[in-house]
């Protein structure tokens, strides 16, 4: 007999003892294996994973190891399950959990900091000083601990974001992407309605940033190289779009801002010259946010930053309550995150989804894998 949990409606949810999960063996070597279904700890719930969005960071983890790690500093993280932009249903409660019930639909944040270091106490748990040390309480789904490319996953309740009944599973997986954009805006000091923000790079985070910033009242200028993605940016609220292959973005931004420059520039591209371009687009005293990073060290014109009295804010992940507030904007239909979701595959076809994401097949933006069938 399989153990069963009853939800609030009286329905039984069967929980098997074993599950299928994608396991990373060596670089670019991932396969489905059997694993025990994890038991939720006191402050955790067990989720039945319904859908997971594939992130570019997943590709980096699968090929190179933990994101943003310095080459040769840490061993390749293997024998674990990646995947982090997930949503699912609560199927089992930890002993101390009373704020969620069986059957609740939730999206999950990636990071659960240790809760006791200086950064966690301030709410900056994506910068936890015990990052990677599970013995000290840190947990990062799909980064340092088992993630969501599986049938089940445990999560601490503080990482759960409730999903509205009328929101699709696919849209719900975008809460972390939108939350990452929201967090960078928070760290930059927030937005005032009517101010100008340039967003560089119409990838998933950049497009979500357009939606979030527009919903908060900013006048958004989006730059990129793909016309179809720039068009999506318009639908998400961008007032102006600039194809940098056809026009000089610095010149156009200055023209659109009466020669003064934008209040904010948010780089979501990671392009080598992004900081220098940003420092030429902002007005004096403007703010630059970095939500992406180049793959190699780059030269930065510090003198131009100093001359402009510019401020730079770099962020990692989804921090503070950003995912909850991004989800609120999505639930209120303040922007249509569904525009960013382009492809769906079964979880067992994860490798196809990874290929679509990596090679941008059919101009894939956000690819989602669904758990509609057992993996084993």
N, C-alpha and C positions, 0 to 999 in steps of 0.2 A: 504493500500500500504506500502511495506517495503521501507525504504530509500535505495538509490543506489549511489555508487561512481563509476566514470569512470576511468579506467586506461589509460595509454598513448596509448594503442592500440585501445581504444574506446569501450572495452568490459565493460559491467555493472557487478558489483559485489554486490550482494544483501547482506545487513547487517540487520539481524533481530533485534528486540528490546530486545528479551530474548535469552539466550543461556543455554546450559547444561554445568555444571561444577562439577567436583568431589570436595566435601566439607568435610573437616575433622571435625568430631563432637567431639569425645573423643578418647583417645589412641586406635589405631588399629580399629577405626570405621570411615569409609569413604564411602560416597554414592553420587550418582548423584543428583543434585538439579538444579532448575531453578534459574538463576541470570540475572539481566539486563546486556546487552552488555555494557562494559565500554566506556566512551567517552575519547578520547585522549586530554590531556592538550596541552598548547601552543607548548611545545617542545617535544611532544610525537607523536607516530603513533599507530594506532590500527592494530594489527596483527590477521589474521586468522591462527590459529595454525594448522600446517600440521603434525608435528611429534615431539615427546618428548622422549628423552632417560631417562631411570630410573637410578637413582644414589643411591648408598648405603646411602647417606645422606637423601634421600627421606624416606627410611625405618626408619631411626633414628627420623626424624621429625614426621612421622606418629605414631610412637610408644612412643617417649619420649619427643618431643617438639623441640624447636630451637636447632640446632646443636651446640655441645660443651658447652652448658650451664651447669652451676653447679647445681646439684640436689637440688631442693627446693628453688633456688634463684628466679626463674621466674615462673609465671603460665604457664600451658600448653597452647600452641597457637592453638586455635581451631576456628571453624566457618570461615575458610578461605580455599583457594585452593592451595595445594602444587604443585610441579613440576617446574623444573628450566632449564633443558638442552634441550632447545626448538629451533625450527626453524619454519618459516611460511612465509606468504605473507602479504605485506602491503596493507591494504584495506581502510584506512582512515588516513588523515594527520591532525596534529595539526595546529593551525593558523600560527605559525612561521616556519613551516617545509618546506624547499625548497631543501634539499639535498637528499631526497628520493622521489620516485614516487609510485603511486598506481601500484601494481603488482610486486614490487621488492621482490625477495626472500632473506631472511636474517636469520641468526642465532642470538641468543641473549645472551649477558652476564648476569650473575645473578645480579650483584651489580651495583647500581647507587648511589654513595655516595652523601652526602649533598652538596658537591662542595665548601664548605666554611671553613671547619675545617682545622686544620694544616695538617692532614694526606691526605685529599682529594686534597689540594693544591699541595702536593708533588706527587700526582698520586697514592697514596696508599689507594684507596677508599674502598678496602675490609676491611681495618682497620679504617673506618670512625668513628670519635669520637662521632658522633650522630647516631650510629648504632641502628636501631629499632625505631627511632623517625621520623615518616613520616611527622609530622608537621614541622620538621626542614629540610626536603628535602631528607632524606634517603629513599631508596627503595631497597629491595632485593626480586626478584621474587621467590615465593614459599618458602621463608624463613620467612620474616616478613610481606610481602604483597602478594596479590593474585598472584598465579603462573600459570603454563602452562597446567595443567591437565584439560583443558577446551577447548571451541571452539574458544574463542577470548581472547586477552590479550593486555594491553597497555604497551608500552615501550618508554623510553626516547631515542632519536636518538643517544646519545653518547654510548648506550649499543648495538647498532646494528652492525653486521658484515655481509658484503655482501657475498652471496653464489654464486659460479660460476654456469653457466647454465648447465654444464655437470656433476655437483655433485648431487648425490642422496640426498633425504631428510634425509635418515637414516645416511649417512655419515656426513651431515651437523650438525646433533645434537651433534656430537663428538667434535665440535670446543671448547666448554668450557672445556671438559676433557683434550684435548690436550693443551689448554691454561693454565690450572692449572699446568700442567707439565712445560710448558714454563716459567711461572711466577716464579716457584721455581728456575729454572736455572738462571733466571735474577737476582733474589735476591742474589743468591750465587756468582754473579759476572760474569756470562756467562761462556762459554766454549771456550777453544782453541783447534783447530783441532789437533787430534792425542793424546790428553790427555785421561786418563782412568777414566771412571765413572762406579761405581757399582750401580745398581738399584735393590733394595730389594722389592720384592712383585710384581708378574705379574697380578695384577688386572687391571681394566681399566686405572687408572692414571699411574700405573707403565708401562704398555704396551705402552701407548701413550708417556711416557717419553723415552722409548727405541727408538720409531720412531723419536721423536724430537731431542734427543741427537745424534742419529746416523746421522740424516740429517745435523746436525751442525758440524759433523766431529769427534765426540768422538768415542773412542773404548769402547764399552759398554759390561759390564758383568752383566748378569741378574741372580738373585737368586730367588728361590721359591720352592714350594713343588709339583706342578702339571706338569708332563712332557708335556702334550698337550699344556698348556699355555707357557711353556718354548719354545716349538717348534714355537709357534706364535711369541714369542720374537725374535727368529732367523730370521723369515721372515721379521720382522720389522727392522732388522739391528743389533741385538746383535751378537758380535763376539764370545762370550762364554756364556754358560748357566750352572748353578750349581743347581742341586736338593739337597737341604739342608738335605733331609732325607737320602741321600746316601753319601754325602761328606761334609767335614767341609769347609764351605765357606771362613772362614778366612784363612785357610791353602791354599786353591786353589787360592784365590786372591793374596796372597803373592807369590805363585809360578808363577803366570801369570805376576807379576810385578817385577820380579827379587829380591824378598824379601823386596822391598821398600814400597809397598802399592799403592793404587789408589789415583789419584788426588782428586776425588770427590766420595762421597757416597750419594745417594738419597734414603731415606726410604719412600716407598709407602705402607708399610705393616701395620704399627702401632703395630708391635709385641712388647711385653714387654721388650725384650732385644735388640731391634733394635739399640738404641744409643750406647750401649756398644759394640755390634758387629761392628757397623760402625767405632767406634773409634779405633778398632783393625785392620780394613781393610785399613784405609787411611795412607798415608805417612805423615811425619812431616810437619806441616803447611797446611795439607789438609783441605777440606771443607765438612761439613755434612749438607745435606738439609733434612728437615722434612716436608713431604707433607701429613702425616697421623699421627694420635695420638692414643696411647693406651686408652682403655676404663677406666682404673684405673691408679692411680699414680704408678710409677715404680722407682726402685733404679737405679741411674746412677753413674758410676765410674768417678767422676770428676777428680781424680788424673791422670787417663790415658789420659783424654782430655788435661789436663795441660801439662803433659809430652810430648805430641805430638804437642803442640802448635796448637791445632785444633780449627776450627771455626764452629759454629752451626748456621744455618739459618732456622727459622721456618716460614712457609707461610700459608696463608688461602685464598683459592679461586683463582680467575683467574687474578687479578690485572694488572694495566697499560695497555699496548697495546698487551698483550700476546695472546689474542684470535685472533686478527687480524694477527699476525705473524704466529701463529699456522695454521690458515686457509690458509695463503699464502703457507706454506709448503705442506699442504694437496692438494691445488689447483695445485701446481707444480708437484704433484705425487712423492714428495720426500720420503714419506712413505705411506703405504696403511692402512689408518685408518679403512677401511671396514672390515679388519680382526678381529677387536674387536667386531663388531656387530654380534650377534649370533641369536637373536630371534626378531620377530615382532608380535605384537598383535594389535587388534583394540582398540581405546581409551576406548570404553565401556567395554572392558575386562581388564582394568587396574589392577584389583585385581589379575588376573591370572599372569600378567606381574610382579607384586610385589612379588608374590609367587615364580616365577621362579628365580627372582633376589635374594631373601632372602635365598632360599634353594638350589640355584645353580643347579636347575634341568637341566638335559642334559648339564651340565657344562656351564650354561648361564654366559656370561661375560657382554655384553651390550645388554639390552633388550629395544626395542623401541616400543612405542604405537603410532598409526596413527589415524588421524582424517579424515577418508574417508567418514564417515556418521555423521549425526546429533546425538547428545547425548540425545535430547529430541524430 
